[in-house]
Amino acid sequence: MPASFRRILLIGKLRNAEIESFLQELREFLRKRGCEVIPEGDTKADLAVVIGGDGTMLAAARELVRRHVPLVGINLGRLGFMTDIGQHDTQAGLGAILDGDYAIEERSVLDCEIQRHGKSALSTIALNEAVIGKGSQGRLIEFELSVDGEFVYALRADGIIVATPTGSTAYALSAQGPILHPAVPALTLVPLNPHTLSARPVSVSDRSVIEIMMVHALDARAHFDGLALADMAEGDRLVLKRSADTVRFVHPPGYRYFATLREKLRWSEAIERRRKTD
């Protein structure tokens, strides 16, 4: 077993007795494999095993990214774009990883800062996306978008999403944004219900510095991975750039990105059904 995966951090939301029983079985399995199972909050983990859905995985990744702890997910949620191992395949999948049969994939992260009156009002990160949107007033907001200091456009809209490749299959996808393969060094800018027919999603280099300045913001808010929230005022600037840190996902044997997309997005499903009935 690789020495790097001896100290295992288990992260999961306890929702019922069945999940607690599953976690207990997982602890016993890991101990029998010679692993030390450490409690949440310990900063010296070699591997984090996240039990739940993409939301649980996202929260764990945000917590552990600065500690450089790799993560693997066991899917107890619905879609599971980031959680590779099914509940019934847990021991086989984790066993293979502990035997050294795995791949590590690095995913980019955004450093996000809200600047107000020339000072930093908020600093956080985003693995999926940074979003500026209208608040409870339900009125359009107006903002100016710049990339690397070059003015792109002024827009009135419900808001805008800036998504990483990881986030391109999340909120941005539901807003008609493109899917970015994780190996593509890009970010996608997706307007939300723009007040013009000409505004379309745009992809830019992930080395770009993106700046969004609020021009009219009666009740605008910024969201980061849906887990951090900040009010935005007129004149505020949201500055986004790629972080020096990355999230490291540990994939079990057999993981394929496009196979995941086919399964989760049900690509080719109708064709496969027809083939089976022919």
BELJO-V896361 format. One record per residue. PHI is phi in whole degrees, 0 to 359 (* if undefined). PSI is psi in whole degrees, -180 to 180 (NA if undefined). Layout:
PHI;PSI + PHI;PSI
This chain:
*;133 + 302;133 + 300;-26 + 292;-17 + 245;42 + 269;-33 + 257;113 + 249;127 + 261;124 + 261;129 + 232;126 + 191;150 + 271;124 + 278;117 + 247;-26 + 199;175 + 295;-31 + 295;-42 + 290;-38 + 298;-40 + 296;-41 + 299;-44 + 296;-39 + 295;-41 + 297;-38 + 293;-41 + 300;-45 + 295;-40 + 300;-45 + 293;-39 + 295;-39 + 295;-27 + 277;4 + 87;14 + 269;151 + 262;118 + 270;118 + 252;153 + 284;158 + 300;142 + 102;-19 + 290;131 + 266;3 + 245;37 + 281;147 + 269;-28 + 207;135 + 256;125 + 256;115 + 255;123 + 251;120 + 151;-144 + 247;-166 + 297;-33 + 296;-43 + 295;-41 + 296;-40 + 296;-46 + 297;-40 + 294;-41 + 297;-42 + 297;-37 + 288;-34 + 258;-8 + 300;-40 + 287;-19 + 268;-6 + 61;36 + 267;123 + 289;155 + 231;148 + 227;142 + 248;140 + 251;119 + 277;112 + 244;9 + 261;-145 + 257;-78 + 290;-60 + 73;49 + 293;-31 + 255;-7 + 252;108 + 277;-32 + 262;127 + 287;156 + 304;-41 + 280;-7 + 251;15 + 301;-53 + 294;-38 + 294;-45 + 293;-49 + 292;-37 + 301;-43 + 297;-42 + 298;-44 + 294;-25 + 279;-3 + 96;7 + 261;88 + 202;169 + 230;142 + 252;130 + 239;129 + 266;133 + 245;139 + 287;154 + 229;146 + 262;134 + 273;130 + 235;131 + 222;131 + 262;123 + 254;131 + 226;122 + 54;38 + 80;2 + 239;160 + 281;120 + 263;-23 + 200;140 + 225;125 + 208;-170 + 232;167 + 214;124 + 272;-40 + 270;-64 + 198;155 + 251;135 + 229;134 + 250;128 + 217;166 + 289;152 + 263;-144 + 288;-18 + 291;-27 + 75;16 + 262;152 + 299;147 + 250;162 + 234;135 + 213;163 + 245;134 + 249;131 + 231;146 + 234;120 + 53;40 + 81;-4 + 264;127 + 295;130 + 259;-59 + 193;162 + 254;139 + 215;141 + 256;128 + 195;178 + 288;-19 + 155;-163 + 208;145 + 248;134 + 245;111 + 244;144 + 279;172 + 305;-39 + 298;-42 + 281;-7 + 292;-18 + 259;14 + 250;-126 + 303;-41 + 300;-35 + 295;-40 + 291;-19 + 263;20 + 71;27 + 278;165 + 281;155 + 273;126 + 254;124 + 298;142 + 303;-23 + 278;-9 + 279;121 + 279;73 + 215;164 + 234;151 + 242;137 + 251;115 + 239;110 + 293;147 + 256;110 + 47;60 + 293;151 + 274;46 + 195;149 + 276;-11 + 269;-14 + 284;125 + 227;158 + 301;144 + 229;138 + 254;139 + 227;167 + 299;143 + 283;2 + 268;-2 + 285;153 + 257;121 + 254;132 + 231;130 + 239;118 + 253;130 + 281;123 + 263;-46 + 225;117 + 215;79 + 296;-39 + 208;52 + 273;151 + 220;148 + 253;137 + 237;143 + 232;108 + 59;19 + 69;7 + 244;-17 + 235;141 + 223;139 + 212;140 + 285;145 + 243;139 + 243;163 + 302;134 + 92;-15 + 294;149 + 237;131 + 258;118 + 250;127 + 235;134 + 207;157 + 295;135 + 283;155 + 288;-22 + 273;155 + 227;156 + 270;134 + 251;115 + 264;134 + 262;121 + 255;137 + 284;171 + 302;142 + 90;-4 + 293;132 + 221;130 + 299;-48 + 288;-27 + 295;-38 + 296;-44 + 298;-43 + 301;-42 + 290;-49 + 286;-35 + 262;0 + 60;39 + 293;144 + 66;8 + 297;-46 + 295;-39 + 295;-42 + 296;-38 + 296;-41 + 296;-40 + 298;-38 + 289;-28 + 270;-16 + 287;NA
